[in-house]
Amino acid sequence: MNKILHQLLYDFFDNMVEIPILAAATVVGGILFSGLYCLAWAFHFPTRGEALAWRVCSVMTSALPPAIVSTAVGQLGLMASME
């Protein structure tokens, strides 16, 4: 199963050199997108709960792109080392 997935990834990307470029673009794009939410950090919210929810979601939106990409790249590296 791992070899099939690995071959599909190689076929899709043609070369593993492209993956770090795509990973960096995904992280930068995700952080820029989530930065828009962080701009509203100090805005007035009707309740304290809404302000807290907005801030938690802003932090999560900023933290998830790097975490997901680093996990995916780590998995690809692990799969490549298993060959």
C-alpha positions in Angstrom: 0.0 0.0 0.0 2.8 2.4 0.9 4.6 1.8 -2.4 1.4 2.5 -4.3 0.9 5.8 -2.5 4.5 6.6 -2.9 4.4 6.0 -6.7 1.3 8.1 -7.0 3.0 11.0 -5.3 6.0 10.6 -7.6 3.8 10.5 -10.6 1.8 13.5 -9.5 4.7 15.7 -8.7 7.1 14.3 -11.3 10.0 15.2 -9.0 10.2 15.4 -5.2 12.1 18.7 -5.6 8.8 20.5 -6.2 7.3 19.5 -2.8 9.3 21.9 -0.6 8.3 24.8 -3.0 4.6 23.8 -2.8 4.9 23.3 1.0 6.4 26.7 1.5 3.8 28.3 -0.7 1.0 26.6 1.3 2.4 27.7 4.6 2.9 31.3 3.4 -0.5 31.5 1.8 -2.2 30.0 4.9 -0.4 32.4 7.3 -1.3 35.4 5.1 -4.9 34.3 4.9 -5.1 33.8 8.6 -3.4 37.1 9.2 -6.6 38.8 8.1 -8.4 37.2 11.0 -5.7 38.2 13.4 -6.2 41.8 12.3 -9.5 41.8 14.2 -7.8 40.7 17.4 -8.6 44.0 19.2 -12.0 44.7 17.6 -15.0 45.1 19.8 -17.1 42.0 20.2 -20.5 42.0 21.9 -19.5 39.4 24.5 -16.2 38.2 26.0 -17.0 34.7 24.8 -17.2 35.8 21.2 -13.9 37.7 21.5 -12.2 34.6 23.0 -13.7 32.3 20.3 -12.4 34.7 17.6 -8.9 34.8 19.1 -8.7 31.0 19.5 -9.9 30.5 15.9 -7.4 33.1 14.7 -4.5 31.3 16.4 -5.6 27.9 15.2 -6.0 29.2 11.6 -2.4 30.6 11.8 -1.0 27.4 13.4 -2.6 24.7 11.2 -1.0 25.4 7.8 2.6 24.9 9.1 1.6 22.0 11.3 -0.2 20.2 8.4 2.6 20.8 5.9 5.3 19.8 8.3 3.5 16.6 9.0 2.9 15.8 5.4 6.5 16.5 4.4 7.7 14.4 7.4 5.5 11.6 6.2 7.0 11.8 2.7 10.5 11.8 4.1 9.6 8.8 6.2 8.2 7.0 3.2 11.2 7.8 1.1 13.6 6.5 3.8 11.7 3.2 3.9 12.6 2.3 0.3 
